[in-house]
């Protein structure tokens, strides 16, 4: 968890909600355990659509707002990292929409 915490600290704008990060890690532990799904490919439009539909809409319950813009903003924030951690990516999206309490 300390590696994950350090990765989120590189990008988060606010103090880290460790309970929410732990909740995210628990919720997505199966996805995070697989090498091919552990990372987000921002250059893949299908991946971005899956994040919008499955994470932002289904998990966070968002229906409106600039969902694609938020995904692009997180991609931009993490642009220097070739392997964008899915856990960090999801944390930043949840933080952006003030939805960390879903996982805490």
ChimeraX attribute file (.defattr): number of C-alpha atoms within 10 A of each C-alpha:
attribute: neighborCount
match mode: 1-to-1
recipient: residues
	/A:1	10
	/A:2	7
	/A:3	8
	/A:4	14
	/A:5	16
	/A:6	12
	/A:7	16
	/A:8	21
	/A:9	14
	/A:10	11
	/A:11	15
	/A:12	15
	/A:13	11
	/A:14	8
	/A:15	8
	/A:16	16
	/A:17	16
	/A:18	13
	/A:19	13
	/A:20	19
	/A:21	22
	/A:22	17
	/A:23	17
	/A:24	20
	/A:25	21
	/A:26	12
	/A:27	12
	/A:28	15
	/A:29	13
	/A:30	11
	/A:31	15
	/A:32	17
	/A:33	10
	/A:34	10
	/A:35	8
	/A:36	9
	/A:37	13
	/A:38	18
	/A:39	18
	/A:40	21
	/A:41	17
	/A:42	19
	/A:43	10
	/A:44	9
	/A:45	10
	/A:46	11
	/A:47	13
	/A:48	19
	/A:49	15
	/A:50	12
	/A:51	22
	/A:52	20
	/A:53	17
	/A:54	13
	/A:55	16
	/A:56	24
	/A:57	15
	/A:58	12
	/A:59	15
	/A:60	20
	/A:61	13
	/A:62	15
	/A:63	12
	/A:64	8
	/A:65	9
	/A:66	9
	/A:67	20
	/A:68	13
	/A:69	10
	/A:70	18
	/A:71	22
	/A:72	16
	/A:73	15
	/A:74	20
	/A:75	19
	/A:76	12
	/A:77	15
	/A:78	19
	/A:79	13
	/A:80	9
	/A:81	10
	/A:82	11
	/A:83	13
	/A:84	19
	/A:85	20
	/A:86	19
	/A:87	24
	/A:88	26
	/A:89	22
	/A:90	23
	/A:91	24
	/A:92	24
	/A:93	22
	/A:94	22
	/A:95	18
	/A:96	16
	/A:97	14
	/A:98	11
	/A:99	19
	/A:100	23
	/A:101	13
	/A:102	13
	/A:103	19
	/A:104	13
